[in-house]
Amino acid sequence: MSKLKISTRSNVAPFIAMDVMRDANAMERQGGPKIIHLEVGQPSTPAPSLVRDAAIRALTNERLGYTDALGLPRLRERIARHYGERYGVDLDPARVAVTAGSSGGFVLAFLACFDVGARVAISEPGYPAYRNILKALGLEPVGIPVGPETRWSMTPELIDAAEHEHGPLAGVLVASPANPTGTMMTPEALETLAISCQANGRWFISDEIYHGITFGSQEATALSCSPDAIVANSFSKYYSMTGWRLGWLVVPEHLERPLERLAQNIFISPSSVAQEAAIAAFDAREELDGNVAVYAANRKLLLDALPSAGISNFAPADGAFYLYADVGSLLMKGTNMDSVEFCRRMLHEAGVAATPGFDFDPHRGGRTVRFSFAGATAEMAEAAERIKKWLA
């Protein structure tokens, strides 16, 4: 047994969705039945054809060396133009930082904004990597329970109460549409929260990676709300480029150079071929909106079909491609069954992979499950049938 000491920073919770995907893939590799994957939040479609064509041209004609640490100037300019076209925000490209996925962006933003020990408020339920990246960087995530009474969103009052209980908060991180709920904040609620953070000297970080995937709700960016807001986005979701590992941040002017210094040393630069290809993604709206139409059909199918299986209590799914469901009434009374065991049995007995709520809410997630409907519509129909038969 080695006596070498492992860092306590590595002692973070696993990303359960990835564990479920690993187990489901192993079952299929070992000759088991076909698994329907509702566990991981990634589109089943490839990158748009314009993006793939641009990648081929780059591989053929470009040297593909290091780029500037904050990304290709042409891509940063195109992202800035996107904010003008979509939101009416006049954005200086110098404020755009291209990152190694939104995950790399969060690492850079957290390092640039917070000293070790700083407290950062996040929603529960919420994306588990927020909590675990913060912990790994020596920061303290402060989970704020949210639910139907605030439409699954943080409010200034909840943040003030958390600060009273835990001590001063250095920042607040929100997502709209949110993972796992899919719920969106109204533009007014987003602005109220951003202004509250600005007035109280808290960094306000807005995760907007599911923008573009909405179902009738109004989309708003925090850049319209506060000059100090930090926005994170990604090419992974709407742009269907998960494996390309490319995202971006928009930061206040005074954060540009600190962020650049960190990026130079930690990541050198994002993938050059992914950046060359991503410039074309903004011209692929027709194909990408076709993907969103499929998500809308999948959402409707599951919302119509799952109640007949006994699953009917969902958070408002305004955007993204998730249903966050309360399955508490289906858990076996008098047993130790929780959402983890529920999902394990559903995988092995019904061949449907989903993510237990403990991934998103370590305190109340024992009775919730997240279903991703980013796959093909036929797979959603098959999943609903399997779940219905299994629960019967």
N, C-alpha and C positions, 0 to 999 in steps of 0.2 A: 504494500500500500504506500503510495507516494505521500511524502510529508509536505509537498508543495501546497501552499495555501491558495485557495480559489477566492477571487475577489467577491466581496459581499454585493457588489454592484450587479453581479450576474444572477443574483437570487431574485429574479422577477418571475411572475406567473407566466406559464406558457400561453401562447395565443391558441386558444382551444379550437377555433375554426380551422387552423392549420393542422392541428393534431387530428381532427376529424377527417380532413381531406387526406392526410397521410394514411390513416387507417382504411378509408374507403378505397383509395388507390391500391393499397396492399391486397385488399380482398379481391379486387378485380384481377390483379396480376396473378394471384394464386388460383385463378380459374373459377372464382365465385360468380354470382349473378351480376348482371349489369346494375350499377348503382346510379341512381338519379341524384345529381349533385345540387343541393340547395344550401350548402354550407358556406361556400366561399363567395365573396362579393366581387366577382369578375365577369365581364361580358363573355358570352360564348362565341361572339363574332370576332373575326380577325380585325386588324387595323384597316382603316379605309383603303381602298385601292389607290387613291392618290398618294397616301403615305407610303405604301409598299413600293409604288413606282419610284417615288423620290428616294427611298432607301437604296433601291437597285442602282439608280443613277449615282448616288453618293459612293456606294461600294465600287462602282466601275471607274469613276472619274476623280474622286477626292482622295487626298492623302489620309484624312481621318486621324489627325494627331490631336494633341491637347487643344482645347478651346480656351477662351478666357474663363477664369474660375466661375464667373457668374453667368456664363453661357455665351453662345454665338450672338453678336450684336443684331443680326438679321432676325433671329428668333425672338430676342427681347423686344425688338421694335414691333414684331407682328403680335406678340402678346399684348403690348401696350395698345396697339390699334384695336385689338379685340375688345378692350374695355370701353373704348369710345363707341364702337359699333353696337355692342350689346347693352351697355349700361349708360352711355352718355357721359362717361368719366374721362376727362382729359388727363392722361397718365404719361409721365416722363419715363421713357424706357430705362433710364438709369436706376429707377426704383424696382425694376424687375430682376429677380435672381432665379435663373434656371437651376434646378436641383435634381439630385438622384432620386426621383420619385418624390411624392409629398413627404414620405418618411424621412428622407434626407433633409428636406426643408424644415421639418419639425426639429430635428437635431440641431440644425444651424440656428433656428429662431430661438430655441430654448437656451442654447449656449450664449447667444448674443444678448438676450434680454434678462437672464436670471443668474444670480450668484448661487453657489451651493447652499442648500438649506431653504431657499425661497419657496413659498407656498403658491401653488397655482390651482385655481378652481376648475374642475371639469364636471360634466354632468354624469350622473348615474341613473339609468344606463347610458353608456357612451363607448366609443371606440377604445378597446383595451390597450392598444399600443400607446395612446396618449399617456396613460397611467404608468406603463412600464418603461417608456423612454424617459419620462420625468424621473422615475426612481433610479434608473441606471445612471442618470447624470447627477445624482445626488440632490435632487429636488424633491419637494413634498407635494404630491397630488392631493388635493382636498376634494373628495367626492361630494357633490351636492345632489341628494336624491330629488328627482323630478318625476312627475306623473300627470295624470289627466287634469288635475286641478290647475296646472299652469301650461297645459297642452304640451307636456313633456319638454319644456324649455326652462332655462334659468331666467330669473328675474333679478332686478337690483335688490329687491327685498331679501330673496334667498341668499344672494351673495353677501349682503351686509350681515345677515344672521350667521352665515358660515364664518365670516371674519370675526364676529363676536365670540364664536365658540372656539375657533382654532388659532386665532391671531391674524396679523396683517397678511393680506393677499397681495402678491406682487403681480399677478396676472389672472386673466380669465380666458378660457378657451371654449368656444362654442362651434357647433357645426349645424349648417342648414342648407339642404336637407341633412338630417342626422343619420348616423349609423349607431344603433341598429333600427331605430324606429321608423326612419323615412320621413319624420315630421319636420315641417319647415316653420321657422319664425316669420311672423309678418314683418314687412319692412319697418313698421312703426316700432315693433318690439325690438328688432335688431338695432335700430337707431337709439332707442331709449337705453339699451344695455351699453352700447358703445360710448354714448355721452356720459353715462354714469361712471364707466371705467376711466374715461379721460378726466373727469372732475375729481376722481379719487386717486389719481396717480397710479392706476393699474394698467399694465399692458393688456390690450384686447386683441386676441388672435381669433380669426374667423376661418374655419375650415369650409371651403366652398367647392370641394372636389366633386360633389354630385350635381353641381350646376349644369343645366342642360337636360337633366333627367327629372322632369317635373310633370305633374298631372293636373294641370289647371290652376295651380297656386302661383302667386306672383313671386318672382325671383328678385332678390336684392343683394347687392354686395356691400360689405362693410366699408369699402372705399368711398361710398357715397355718404357715409355716416360720420366719419371721424378722420382727420388728417393723420392721426397717430396709429390707426388700425393696421394690423398685419394680416394679410390675406394669404392663405395657402390654397393651391389648386394643383391639378394633376392631369396628365394625358391618359390616365388609367381607366377612367369610368366612362364619361360621355364619349371620349375620343377612342375608346376601345383599344388602348395600347398598354395593358397592364404589364406585360413582360418586357416592354421597352424601358421601363424604370426611369421615367422622366416626369418631373413636376416643376412647379415654380412658386416663388413667394413674391408678394408685393410688399415693400417695407417703406417706412418713413425715410425721408432723405438722410437724416442723421444716423440711420442704421446701415446705410449702404456700405461704407468702408469697413466697419467692424464685421459685417456679414461676409464681405469679400475676403478679409484676412482669414477668417475661420474656414471658408470654403477652399481657399488656396492650400491650406495645410491639411485639412481632413479628407477632402475629396479630389483635389487637384482641379478636376473639371467633370461635368456630366458627360455621358456617352456622346461622342461626336456624331456617330451615324444616326442615333435616335434624334438628336437635335436637328440635323439636316432634314430628316424625314418629317419631323413634327411641324415644320413650317407649313407644310401642305395640309395639315389636319384642319386648319381653320377654313379651308376652301371645300371641305368635304361635308358640309352641313346636310345636304340632301340625303346622302347615305347614312349619316349618323342619326338624323331625325327619323329615318326608317327604322333604325334599331330601337329608338325610344317608343315608336308605335308598337313594336313587338312587346316591349316591357309593359306598356299600358294594357295590351291584350292579356298578358300573363297575369298581371295584377288583378284584373277583373275576373279572370278565370278562377284564381285561387280564392279571392274574396267571395265569389259565388259558391265555390265547391267545398271549401274547408268547413263552413258551419254545419253542413250535413254530416261531417265526420266528428262533430263535437268541438271544433276549434272556431270560436266566433268572436273572441274578445281581442281586438287589435288596436295598437296605437295608430293614430291617423297617418296613413301612408301617402303623404303629399308628394314625395319625390324619392330619388334613389331607386333601388330595386329590392327592397326588403319589406317583409311583414314581420312585425314583432308581436308575438301572440302569447297570451296568458293561457297556459295549459294546466293550471292548478287543479281544476275540477277533474282532470283526467288522470292525475297521479294516484297511484294505488294507496288507499287509506291504510294506516297501520303498518306501512312498510317504510324503508329508507329511500324510496324512489324520489328523485328530484329531477331537474331538467337534464342533468348529465346522464343519469340512468335512462331517462325517457329517450334521449337522443341515441344512446348506445343501443338500446333495444330496437328502436325504429330503424337504425342502420342495419343491424344484423337480422332482424326478423322481417322487415319490409323492404329493405334495399333502398331506403331514402336517407340521405345524409343531410342533417341540419345542425345548427350551432346552438348549444345550450346557453341560456341566459346568464349563467355565471361568468361567461366570457366578458359580458358587458356591464354586469352589475354584481360585484362580489358579495353583496349583502342580501339583495332581494331577487337575484336571478334564478333561484331554485325552482321557480314556477313559470318561467318564460322561455320561449324558443324563438330563434330568428330563422326565417325562411328567406333565401335569396331567390328571386324570380328572374334572374338575368339569363337563363337558358332559353332553349327553344320552347315554343308554345306546346308542342306535342309532349315534351318531357314534363311540363307543368301539369298537363292533363293526366299523364300516367302517374305522376307523384301523388296527385290528389286521390286517384283511384286506389293506389296502394295504401295510402294513409287511412282512407275510409275503411278498407277491408281489414287492415291491421287493428284499428281501434274498435271495429265491430266485434 
